[in-house]
Amino acid sequence: MAFPHRPRGVESEEDLSLNEITKQFIREYLNADVPTLALKKAPVGTDFSLALRQIAARQLLQKKVPQWAENEDLLFPAHLSIEQCSSEASARYKAGLLKGDTLADLTGGLGVDTYYLSQRFQQTDYVERQAELCDLAKHNFGVLKADIEVWNETAETYMQTCEPKDCFFIDPARRDEHGRKTVSIADCTPDVSALQDMLLQKAERVMIKLSPMLDISKALDELRHVKEVHVVAVANECKELDVVLERAFEGEPRFVCVNLQTHQPELCFTRAEEGNCTTRLADGVMKYLYEPNPAVMKAGCFKLLTERYDVYKLHKNSNLYTSEQHIAGFPGRIFEVEAWTPYNKKVKPSLLPDVDKASIAVRNFPLTVAELRKAMKIGDGDAVYLFATTLKGEEKVIIRTKKTASDEAVPFRL
């Protein structure tokens, strides 16, 4: 398949590789400040604008998709496509959820999800409406030796004529025609709520990647045959919602909360399990303090934690938990309590006589972090962790803690 457009600075339409002079320039200035670099004069033979774009892209991808960033033969598009692409960690996670003979990624974009998903299927189609992205994807898949067919079409056009697939993957664009971010399913392109009948006519299973800002309850109202909702955090930051539809499924969806690149275990539950629980409230602060990870918080699993784990909630609205014994398998950050005290003007000399810097978190508390820092004259730091919160008797308190060893993040490994 030929495409009408290709990126500047490539050798030919058939060969999209960078020339050696441009490659060498990118190697030499890979860690340079791009705006400053743009003021320099490039060596003769260097495609300067393309080189700057590749350097900027690789800097963004070094942590996000390290396997691709390290491959100097890959070519990357403008910043927006890189900003919106999945991380390598989350792409690998999604690849572990789907398998079969045939897959189509209906919104290919940069191609990161397509590439990792394709490793679980015999035949994979990459579908993308932007011709330049198709051109780049075709080149990159060739470099990666991935047998993926590229289609320069919209998802709707492709589905009208394609053969049935085992699975569809779709990541609707979360920006409108003016470039503004959207979070409602109906405001994304394409609108999967309007396409879901066609999607499930052509595929047994469909995975939809959605914004972590989306209201999950509203999404479940708009979508049918939802079997699983995967709430995915990476290194303590909620990154995406991956909703799995299955044609024949009619039951209650299962929620799966994961926090990749940490030691924390996944948490699985249903809304019925959460709804049928009674929260156990603590009488005070015990030896350990627990903060659920962002995936668990986004999924709305709060009461069930006190039933699954031997912990107590500090207040029905605080979303912090405590216990006398260390609960190693808790899905969140774990802190050892050093001291705690009611919040008042004397809190600094009594609780923090030796502290002038600390990390501060506010949970169900009348003051903001900035207001607390000003009141207690404490700068930002991570040697001490302070939690400002409310106990079940409505008492406002400050809790001084330190991290436990099990809370440390783990580096990403290929």
ABEGO torsion letter per residue (X at the ends): XBBABBBBGBABAABABBBAAAAAAAAAAAABBAAAAAABBBBBGBBAAAAAAAAAAAAAAAAABAAAAABAABBBBBAAAAAABBBAAAAAAAAAABBEABBBBABAEAGAAAAAAAAABABBBBBBABAAAAAAAAAAAAAAGBBBBBBBBBAAAAAAABBBBABBBBBBBABBAAGBBBABAAABOBBAAAAAAAAAAABABBBBBBBAABBAAAAAAABBGBABBBBBBBGGBBABBBBBBBAABABBBBBBBBBBGBABBBBBBBAAAAAABBBBBBABBBABBBBBBAAAAAAGBAAAAAAABBBBBABAAAGBBBBABBBAABBEBBBBBABBBBBBAAAAAAAAAABABBBBBBBGBABBAAAAAAAAGBBBBAABBBBBBBBAAGBBBBBBBBBBAAABBBBBBX
